[in-house]
Amino acid sequence: MQRRTPTAEYHHRCRANRRCTMSLAAIIPIAVLTLAFVIYCWVDIARGEVQHLPKWAWALIAAASVPLGGIVYLVVGRVPRPRSHTR
């Protein structure tokens, strides 16, 4: 009988057990949403005015502490923009 390497054993168990595929199917949408949120924060930081910290610091906080860093930036670091009254 041939011994399996740890990686081969893991892949064998994943094929035999569908939980690995299902967990990957759950992780991919979360990862995409997380990346989209960080990109949204970075674009907002680059285009708008910020307060309390320099832009580079807010960009670092938004990326390093997902999603809390982005939420803190949007609540605290973002300068409120005047609302346009269109009718």
ZIRA-V937571 format. One record per backbone hydrogen bond with DSSP energy under -0.5 kcal/mol. CO is the residue of the C=O (numbers start at 1). NH is the residue of the N-H. If there is no record, write none. Layout:
co->[CO & CO]
nh->[NH & NH]
//
This chain:
co->[5 & 6 & 7 & 8 & 9 & 10 & 11 & 12 & 13 & 16 & 17 & 18 & 19 & 20 & 21 & 22 & 23 & 24 & 25 & 26 & 27 & 28 & 29 & 30 & 31 & 32 & 33 & 34 & 35 & 36 & 37 & 38 & 39 & 40 & 41 & 42 & 43 & 44 & 49 & 51 & 54 & 55 & 56 & 57 & 58 & 59 & 60 & 61 & 65 & 65 & 67 & 68 & 69 & 70 & 71 & 72 & 72 & 73 & 73 & 77 & 84]
nh->[9 & 10 & 11 & 12 & 13 & 14 & 15 & 16 & 17 & 18 & 20 & 22 & 23 & 24 & 25 & 26 & 27 & 28 & 29 & 30 & 31 & 32 & 33 & 34 & 35 & 36 & 37 & 38 & 39 & 40 & 41 & 42 & 43 & 44 & 45 & 46 & 47 & 48 & 79 & 53 & 58 & 59 & 60 & 61 & 62 & 63 & 64 & 65 & 69 & 70 & 71 & 72 & 73 & 74 & 75 & 76 & 77 & 77 & 78 & 51 & 86]
//
